[in-house]
Every structure is written in structure tokens, then in C-alpha cells.
Amino acid sequence: MNCRIVDDKDKKIIQYEGFNSFFDKNTGFTATWGKTFGDDPEYCKLGPLIVDLEVSTICSKGCKFCYKGNTAKGKNMSFEVFKRIIDKLSDDKVACQIALGIGSIDACPELWKMMEYSRAKGIIPNITVNGEGITDEIADKLVSLCGAVAVSMYDKDKTYDTVKKLTDKGLKQVNIHFMLCEETYSQCIDLFYDSISDSRLKNLNAIVLLSLKQKGRAAIRMMSTPWDVDFHSLNQLDFAALVDLAKDKNIPIGFDSCSCHKFLKAIEKYPDVKSLAMVAEPCESGLFSAYFNVDGKFFPCSFAEGTKGWEEGLDVEEFWGNSKIVKWRETLIKCGRVCPLYKI
């Protein structure tokens, strides 16, 4: 395969027949297209462009909807495992960025070393934090090492304060991650209006909506326990209402690829539907993205881990061309890139 890869301090360009990708390392701008700008390639044959890496399962929050079911008694990825994954991705010369998964920010003692190593290999690290324990020192490290930081919406004031702290220190790509379901819908509306009125969010990049997947504690219903709660996927009508509100009030939003088909349906009535649809990417697991758990095992995405057929993951040395992921990829493409595991 004839392939051209340009990888310098500012950008990464990947080109082969029928595939083109551009990534700006400074702004995070990404564009992928096929033979023409109007074509969408089915997948990247060379490897994943973005990788989720679970560096710790230690989290003190104990959220009722945690799909990982994390607790304060978890484990950390070792630097040796992290290095092996990054070295493989770097050798393949395709991965542009990694998204680090962590609960408590101080859980993984080698976190900063991991970020520094990834940057040295030309792969930009991003991270999602829960807003707990973000001191000025930690914020400075995040700003200096990360391309983007997402702050999960758990505690309103801690989330908003963390956004302000990071944006005040100059980080441009700061988002709020919000887990969206029927039970959190009204809270999401409050967040939308807060993004307009609360000065702490004046430099917020976007609110990113994450659709519920009934996995982990979000799938548990046990009477007379602290988890006596059901979570339900948000219906299309209410999802569309949020899109309408964001558009009407000029609130910048994003969403996980799981929510793409809901978004596409919500924008069908807009005159600028074509331009909006161009920035919407449906499920890309095993097509353009990959996930490695805390043990360094590959799965199509973090929600696939432990599901039927994916009770065990793959080693990094063999993952992208393995027959198991090839079958997943073929199934996903055939079904129009609609999640094959969960009702979104």
C-alpha cells in the first residue's frame, strides 16, 4: 500500500488510496475524508486515529450510573504497559491523540510521566477528570500537557470551578461531559442555561452529551440498597428539544458517537442540515478508534469490554488486523454504524 504520512510538531497528515486524514496538534481540529471531501472512508486500514486508554479504575465518587462500576479499590495501569501500547501506536504512525480514562486525578502515580511520554512520541494526550482535587499545581500540569480536558458533571460547583481554573490558565479545549438520560434531563437543561449565565463557564468550549449505556451500576436495580434506581435512555423527542435549545441559544454542544443517529434525526428539519451532518460521526469503534483497558487489553470500545464475544481482549501487538475485530468491523459497517450492543 502506498502511504504518505507527515508527522511534525504541529500536524499529522495520513494519506493512502481512498483515505485522507488531517490533525492539528495545536487546536485539535480533525478532518477525515475519502477520495473526495464528500466521501467517507469506511475505516482506517493502518490503525486507530484516536485511542482511549484506561490508566486507572480507582475512583472515590461511587456514582450510581458508573458503567465501569469503579470504586476506591481499583487498580492502575503500569507505565510499562502504557509504554508498550504507545510504542506500538507510535511505530504504526497513525494515532493522533489518546484519551486517558481515570477516576480520581491522584489515583495513578505515573499519570504525568505517561502524558510526557505520549507527547514525546507525537501523540497528544487528553483526559477526563471528575473535578475533585484539581489544585493549582495539578491544573498547571493539565494545561501544559493536555490538548483537551473534559470535566465530568457530578458536583455542579466543583465542575464549574474546575472549568474556570483551567480556562483561566489558558487551556482552550475545556469541555463538560454530561451523562444524559431521562433521569438527568432537567439537570441538563439547567446546565445549558448556566453555560450562558454563569461567569465560570464563559470560556467553556462545549457541553458534550454522553448517552446512557446500561452497563455496570447503571444496569443494576436492587431493592433496599443505595442503588435502588433505574436509568433510562432519553427519548428522541427530548433529545431533539435539547438540540433545538442549543441551536436557539447558540450554546456549543458536542456528543459521543453513540448519540450520532439521534442528532442526525434531530437536525433533519434544519435548512443547514448538510453542514451540521458533516461534523457528526457515528460509532467508530474498531474503525477509527480503539480502547485499551487498565490491563492493556484491546476492545472495540470501553462499553464492549466484558460483553458477549468480548469477555477477553486482544494484545496490542495483534489488535487491528485480528480476525475478531475484522468481524466486528464488518458487522458495524453493515448495520450502518448503529451500536450493536446497547439501545441508545
C-alpha positions in Angstrom: 0.0 0.0 0.0 1.4 3.4 -1.0 1.1 5.6 2.0 2.2 9.2 2.9 2.5 10.2 6.5 3.6 13.7 7.6 4.1 13.9 11.3 5.7 17.1 12.8 5.2 19.2 15.9 2.1 20.9 14.5 0.2 18.4 12.5 -0.3 14.9 11.3 -1.3 14.0 7.8 -2.2 10.5 6.6 -2.9 9.6 3.0 -3.3 6.4 1.1 -5.7 5.4 -1.8 -9.2 6.4 -0.8 -8.2 7.8 2.6 -7.2 11.2 3.9 -6.8 12.5 7.4 -5.6 15.8 8.9 -5.0 16.5 12.6 -3.9 19.9 14.0 -1.9 19.1 17.2 -2.4 22.7 18.5 -6.1 23.1 18.1 -7.3 19.5 17.9 -9.0 20.1 14.6 -9.5 16.8 12.8 -10.8 16.1 9.3 -11.1 12.7 7.6 -12.4 12.1 4.1 -12.1 9.6 1.2 -11.3 10.1 -2.5 -13.1 13.5 -2.3 -14.3 15.7 0.5 -17.7 14.3 0.0 -16.7 10.7 0.5 -16.5 9.0 3.9 -14.0 6.1 4.2 -15.3 3.0 5.9 -12.3 2.7 8.2 -8.6 3.4 8.6 -6.7 0.3 7.4 -3.4 1.4 9.1 -4.7 1.7 12.7 -6.8 3.8 15.0 -6.6 7.6 14.8 -7.8 8.1 18.4 -7.3 5.7 21.3 -9.0 5.5 24.7 -6.6 4.4 27.4 -7.9 3.4 30.9 -5.0 4.3 33.1 -6.9 3.8 36.4 -10.1 2.3 37.8 -9.7 4.0 41.1 -12.5 6.4 41.8 -13.9 7.7 45.1 -17.1 9.1 43.6 -19.2 5.9 43.5 -21.7 7.3 41.0 -24.9 5.3 40.7 -24.7 5.4 36.9 -21.0 4.4 36.6 -20.8 2.0 33.7 -17.4 0.8 34.9 -18.6 0.2 38.4 -15.4 1.8 39.7 -14.7 2.1 43.4 -11.9 3.4 45.6 -10.4 -0.1 45.5 -9.3 -0.3 41.9 -6.0 -0.6 40.0 -3.6 1.4 37.9 -2.1 0.7 34.5 1.7 0.3 34.9 4.0 2.6 33.0 5.5 -0.5 31.3 2.1 -1.5 29.9 1.4 2.1 28.9 4.7 2.4 27.1 4.2 -0.8 25.2 0.9 0.5 23.8 2.2 3.9 23.0 5.3 2.4 21.3 3.1 0.2 19.1 0.9 3.2 18.2 3.9 5.3 17.5 5.5 2.6 15.3 2.3 2.4 13.3 2.5 6.2 12.9 -1.3 6.6 12.7 -2.7 7.5 16.2 -3.0 11.3 16.7 -4.3 11.5 20.2 -5.2 9.4 23.3 -8.0 10.0 25.7 -6.9 8.9 29.2 -9.5 7.4 31.4 -9.1 8.0 35.1 -11.4 8.4 38.2 -9.6 10.3 40.9 -6.9 12.6 39.4 -4.4 11.5 42.0 -5.1 7.7 41.6 -2.3 6.9 39.1 1.1 7.9 40.3 2.6 7.7 36.9 0.0 9.8 35.1 2.2 12.8 34.4 5.1 10.5 33.2 2.6 8.8 30.9 1.5 12.1 29.4 5.0 13.3 28.9 6.0 10.1 27.2 2.9 10.2 24.9 3.8 13.8 23.8 7.4 12.9 23.2 6.1 10.2 20.8 4.0 12.8 19.0 0.6 11.6 20.3 -1.4 14.3 22.1 -2.9 13.2 25.5 -6.3 14.3 26.6 -8.1 13.4 29.8 -11.4 13.4 31.6 -11.5 14.4 35.3 -14.2 14.4 37.8 -13.5 17.8 39.3 -12.2 16.5 42.6 -8.8 17.6 43.9 -7.8 19.9 41.0 -5.3 22.1 42.7 -3.5 24.9 41.0 -0.4 22.6 40.7 -2.4 19.9 39.0 -4.3 22.4 36.8 -0.9 23.7 35.6 0.2 20.2 34.7 -3.0 19.5 32.8 -2.8 22.8 30.9 0.9 22.2 29.9 0.4 18.6 28.9 -3.1 18.1 27.5 -4.6 19.0 24.3 -8.1 19.0 25.9 -9.6 18.3 29.3 -13.2 17.2 29.9 -14.7 17.8 33.3 -17.5 15.3 34.1 -20.6 16.8 35.6 -21.1 15.3 39.0 -20.9 18.2 41.5 -22.0 21.5 39.9 -19.8 23.9 41.8 -16.7 21.6 41.6 -17.3 21.1 37.9 -17.8 24.8 37.2 -14.8 25.8 39.4 -12.6 23.4 37.6 -13.6 24.7 34.2 -12.8 28.2 35.3 -9.5 27.3 36.8 -8.4 25.5 33.6 -9.7 28.2 31.2 -8.2 31.0 33.3 -4.8 29.3 33.0 -5.2 29.4 29.2 -6.5 26.0 28.1 -8.8 26.5 25.2 -10.3 23.0 24.8 -12.2 22.5 28.1 -15.5 20.7 27.9 -18.1 19.5 30.3 -19.1 15.8 29.9 -22.7 15.2 30.8 -24.3 11.8 31.1 -27.7 12.1 29.5 -30.8 10.0 30.3 -34.4 10.5 31.3 -33.4 11.0 34.9 -30.8 13.7 34.2 -32.7 15.6 31.5 -33.9 18.5 33.6 -30.4 18.9 35.1 -29.0 19.1 31.5 -31.4 21.9 30.7 -30.1 23.8 33.8 -26.6 23.2 32.6 -27.4 24.7 29.2 -28.7 27.9 30.8 -25.8 28.0 33.3 -23.4 28.0 30.4 -25.0 31.3 29.3 -25.3 32.9 32.8 -22.6 31.5 35.0 -19.3 33.5 34.5 -17.3 30.5 35.5 -18.3 28.9 32.1 -17.7 32.0 29.9 -14.7 30.3 28.2 -16.2 26.8 28.1 -15.5 25.1 24.8 -18.6 22.9 24.7 -21.1 20.7 26.6 -20.6 17.1 25.4 -23.7 14.9 25.8 -22.9 11.2 26.6 -25.8 8.8 26.1 -26.6 6.3 28.8 -25.4 2.7 28.2 -27.0 0.3 30.7 -23.8 -1.3 31.9 -22.2 -1.5 35.3 -24.1 0.2 38.1 -26.4 1.8 35.5 -27.8 -1.6 34.9 -28.3 -2.6 38.5 -31.7 -2.4 40.2 -31.6 -3.9 43.7 -34.4 -3.0 46.2 -33.4 -1.7 49.6 -29.9 -0.8 48.6 -28.1 2.5 47.8 -28.5 1.6 44.1 -32.3 1.5 44.1 -32.6 3.4 40.9 -33.3 2.8 37.3 -31.8 4.8 34.4 -33.5 5.0 31.1 -32.3 6.1 27.7 -33.5 9.6 26.7 -36.3 9.5 24.0 -35.8 11.1 20.6 -38.2 13.9 21.3 -36.4 15.2 24.4 -33.0 14.8 22.7 -34.2 16.9 19.8 -35.5 19.5 22.2 -32.0 19.9 23.7 -30.5 20.3 20.2 -33.2 22.9 19.4 -32.4 24.8 22.7 -28.7 24.7 22.0 -29.2 26.0 18.5 -31.6 28.7 19.5 -29.4 30.0 22.4 -26.1 29.5 20.5 -24.8 27.0 23.1 -21.9 25.0 21.8 -22.6 21.3 22.2 -21.0 18.0 21.2 -21.9 14.4 21.7 -20.4 10.9 21.8 -20.6 8.9 18.6 -23.2 6.7 20.3 -25.6 9.7 20.1 -24.9 10.5 16.4 -28.0 8.9 14.9 -30.2 10.8 17.4 -28.5 14.0 16.5 -28.9 13.4 12.7 -32.6 12.7 13.2 -33.0 15.9 15.3 -31.5 18.1 12.7 -33.5 16.8 9.7 -35.7 19.9 9.8 -32.9 22.5 9.7 -32.0 24.2 6.4 -28.3 23.8 7.3 -28.7 20.1 7.9 -26.0 19.1 5.4 -23.3 21.2 7.1 -24.4 20.1 10.5 -24.3 16.4 9.5 -20.7 16.8 8.3 -19.5 17.2 11.8 -21.4 14.2 13.2 -19.6 10.9 13.4 -21.5 7.7 14.2 -19.9 4.7 16.0 -16.2 4.5 15.0 -15.2 1.7 17.4 -12.7 -0.6 15.6 -13.0 1.7 12.5 -11.1 4.8 13.6 -10.8 4.4 17.3 -9.7 1.8 19.8 -9.8 1.1 23.6 -7.3 -0.4 25.9 -8.3 -1.3 29.5 -6.2 -0.9 32.6 -4.5 -4.3 31.9 -3.5 -3.2 28.4 -6.1 -5.4 26.6 -7.8 -4.1 23.4 -11.6 -3.9 22.9 -13.5 -2.0 20.2 -14.7 0.4 22.9 -14.9 0.6 26.7 -18.6 -0.4 26.6 -17.8 -3.6 24.7 -15.5 -4.9 27.4 -16.9 -7.9 29.0 -19.9 -8.2 26.6 -20.7 -11.4 24.7 -17.8 -12.3 22.4 -15.6 -9.7 24.2 -15.1 -11.4 27.5 -11.4 -11.3 26.8 -9.5 -8.6 24.9 -6.7 -8.7 22.4 -3.0 -7.9 22.8 -1.7 -4.7 21.4 0.7 -6.5 19.0 -2.1 -8.1 17.0 -5.2 -6.0 17.6 -6.1 -4.0 14.5 -5.9 -6.9 12.0 -7.1 -9.6 14.2 -10.0 -11.7 12.8 -12.1 -10.9 15.9 -12.0 -7.1 15.2 -12.4 -7.6 11.5 -15.7 -9.4 12.1 -16.8 -6.7 14.5 -15.8 -4.1 11.9 -17.8 -5.8 9.1 -20.9 -6.1 11.3 -20.7 -2.5 12.4 -20.4 -1.2 8.8 -23.2 -3.5 7.6 -25.6 -2.2 10.2 -25.0 1.4 9.4 -22.7 2.1 12.4 -25.6 1.8 14.9 -24.5 0.5 18.3 -24.7 -3.3 18.1 -24.6 -3.7 21.9 -27.0 -1.1 23.5 -30.2 0.7 22.9 -29.1 4.3 22.9 
